[in-house]
Amino acid sequence: MTLTSERQIILFKPQGRMDLEGSVAFNEKVTELLPQRDQLWVIDLAEVDFMDSSGLVALVNGLKAARQNGCRLVLCNVQTPVRLVLELTQLDSVFEIVHNQEEILGFVNKNNLLLVR
């Protein structure tokens, strides 16, 4: 799991499987955050090739945490297997989903981002 942070943008980059193990890692990163109102939380799913119910719960919990802290959460680079799970559960209508990071982060100087592994 990679977590990138800039003053008002938090970029999560989970990798591999969003199963029980992956969702625990994601939840740990979310709970480590010190949210600031009006932050943008971006979850880049480009490297996630599998998601089960544990992964869905982690995403929903992340969305809940973002909203409780006055933040916005967006999913991007959603791969076909994950998109199908979101569509089957109708969570695609709950989450804000965009095609790629550039749609959201195009204005951010990526050199100013802090990458934490």
C-alpha positions as CSV (number, residue, x, y, z in Angstrom):
1,M,0.0,0.0,0.0
2,T,1.4,3.4,-1.0
3,L,0.1,6.5,0.6
4,T,0.9,9.9,-1.0
5,S,0.0,13.1,0.7
6,E,0.1,16.8,-0.1
7,R,-1.4,19.6,1.9
8,Q,-5.0,19.1,0.7
9,I,-4.7,15.9,-1.3
10,I,-4.3,12.4,0.1
11,L,-3.5,9.7,-2.5
12,F,-4.0,6.1,-1.6
13,K,-2.5,3.5,-4.0
14,P,-3.5,0.0,-2.8
15,Q,-1.8,-2.8,-4.7
16,G,-2.8,-6.4,-5.6
17,R,-5.8,-7.8,-3.8
18,M,-8.3,-5.8,-1.8
19,D,-9.2,-8.9,0.3
20,L,-9.1,-9.2,4.1
21,E,-5.3,-8.5,4.2
22,G,-5.5,-5.6,1.7
23,S,-8.5,-4.0,3.4
24,V,-6.7,-4.2,6.8
25,A,-3.7,-2.4,5.4
26,F,-6.0,0.2,3.8
27,N,-7.9,0.8,7.0
28,E,-4.7,1.3,8.9
29,K,-3.6,4.0,6.5
30,V,-7.0,5.7,6.8
31,T,-6.8,5.7,10.6
32,E,-3.2,7.0,10.6
33,L,-4.4,10.2,8.8
34,L,-4.9,13.5,10.5
35,P,-7.7,14.7,8.3
36,Q,-8.2,18.3,7.5
37,R,-11.5,19.7,6.4
38,D,-11.9,20.0,2.6
39,Q,-9.1,17.5,1.8
40,L,-9.5,15.4,-1.3
41,W,-8.9,11.7,-0.8
42,V,-8.1,9.9,-4.0
43,I,-8.0,6.1,-4.1
44,D,-6.1,5.0,-7.2
45,L,-7.1,1.4,-7.9
46,A,-4.9,1.0,-11.0
47,E,-2.9,-1.8,-9.3
48,V,-5.9,-3.6,-7.7
49,D,-6.8,-6.6,-9.7
50,F,-9.2,-8.3,-7.2
51,M,-11.8,-7.0,-4.6
52,D,-14.0,-9.0,-2.3
53,S,-16.5,-7.9,0.3
54,S,-13.7,-7.0,2.7
55,G,-12.3,-4.6,0.2
56,L,-15.8,-3.1,-0.3
57,V,-16.2,-2.6,3.4
58,A,-12.8,-0.9,3.5
59,L,-13.8,1.5,0.7
60,V,-17.2,2.3,2.4
61,N,-15.5,2.9,5.7
62,G,-13.0,5.2,4.0
63,L,-15.9,7.1,2.4
64,K,-17.6,7.4,5.8
65,A,-14.4,8.6,7.4
66,A,-13.9,11.2,4.7
67,R,-17.4,12.5,4.9
68,Q,-17.3,12.7,8.7
69,N,-14.2,14.8,8.5
70,G,-15.5,17.1,5.8
71,C,-13.4,15.6,3.0
72,R,-14.2,14.3,-0.5
73,L,-13.3,10.8,-1.6
74,V,-12.8,9.9,-5.2
75,L,-11.9,6.5,-6.9
76,C,-9.9,6.5,-10.0
77,N,-8.2,3.9,-12.4
78,V,-10.8,1.3,-11.5
79,Q,-9.9,-1.9,-13.2
80,T,-12.6,-4.1,-14.9
81,P,-12.8,-6.8,-12.2
82,V,-13.2,-4.1,-9.4
83,R,-15.6,-2.1,-11.5
84,L,-17.8,-5.2,-11.9
85,V,-17.9,-5.7,-8.2
86,L,-18.9,-2.1,-7.6
87,E,-21.6,-2.3,-10.3
88,L,-23.0,-5.6,-9.0
89,T,-23.3,-4.1,-5.5
90,Q,-24.5,-0.8,-6.9
91,L,-21.8,1.0,-5.1
92,D,-20.7,2.6,-8.3
93,S,-23.6,5.0,-7.7
94,V,-22.4,5.8,-4.2
95,F,-18.7,6.5,-5.0
96,E,-17.5,9.3,-7.2
97,I,-15.5,7.5,-9.9
98,V,-13.2,9.1,-12.5
99,H,-11.1,7.5,-15.2
100,N,-7.6,8.5,-14.0
101,Q,-5.6,10.6,-11.6
102,E,-4.9,13.3,-14.2
103,E,-8.6,14.2,-14.2
104,I,-8.3,15.1,-10.5
105,L,-4.6,15.8,-9.9
106,G,-3.7,17.5,-13.2
107,F,-3.2,20.8,-11.3
108,V,-1.0,19.4,-8.6
109,N,2.8,19.6,-8.9
110,K,3.6,15.9,-8.3
111,N,7.1,16.9,-7.1
112,N,5.4,18.4,-4.0
113,L,3.8,15.1,-3.0
114,L,5.1,13.1,-0.1
115,L,5.3,9.4,-0.8
116,V,5.0,7.1,2.2
117,R,5.4,3.3,1.8
